[in-house]
Amino acid sequence: AHGLASSSQEGQTCHTCPRQKPPEVLVSARQRLYAKELRLLRHVLDSATPGDPMSICKAIERFGTEILQADSLWLKVAGGQKQAVLLNAVQAAAAAGNGG
């Protein structure tokens, strides 16, 4: 049912399938779509203390106030009461991950 241009595995082209973008194009599109989130993740991994929920929250807040504001961008994060919910969730996940 597929009309492949050659019988070799490498360089096959399917004439009956819709044209697919090369993987590097898809990765680039995803990186652009989630660039801010990926930058946030990198910042948290580089600056927060592993296993310390408060350190993680502070790193996220610093990313929004110090890094993104310098680029005239913003980051919507949960603060106040929502921060307490997130802290409890992170602490519960950490406890579950440590067998507790």
C-alpha positions, -999 to +999 in steps of 0.1 A: +000+000+000+030+023+005+048+035-026+084+036-014+109+051-038+137+026-030+139-008-013+168+003+010+160+012+045+179+045+044+165+073+023+131+058+018+104+081+006+067+072+008+048+086-022+014+077-007+019+092+028+015+129+036+048+147+037+063+145+071+087+171+085+122+160+094+126+154+132+149+184+136+122+207+123+097+193+148+121+197+177+128+233+167+091+240+166+085+225+200+115+244+214+101+276+201+066+268+214+079+260+249+110+282+250+099+300+282+091+268+300+124+252+290+143+283+302+124+281+335+132+244+339+169+250+332+170+279+357+153+258+384+176+229+378+207+252+379+197+273+409+173+255+432+183+231+460+171+196+450+144+183+473+138+217+488+103+229+478+108+264+491+140+267+471+122+256+440+094+281+445+119+309+450+139+299+419+106+301+399+098+335+413+133+348+406+131+336+371+099+356+366+110+387+384+147+389+374+152+370+341+119+374+322+113+410+333+147+419+318+133+407+284+099+424+290+083+390+294+061+377+322+055+344+340+022+334+355+029+315+387+007+305+417+015+325+448-002+331+481-027+303+490-019+285+457+017+284+467+008+264+499-011+238+477+019+235+454+043+231+483+022+204+499+020+185+466+058+187+461+065+176+496+040+147+493+056+137+459+091+138+475+080+117+504+064+091+481+096+091+460+117+084+491+096+054+501+077+074+527 
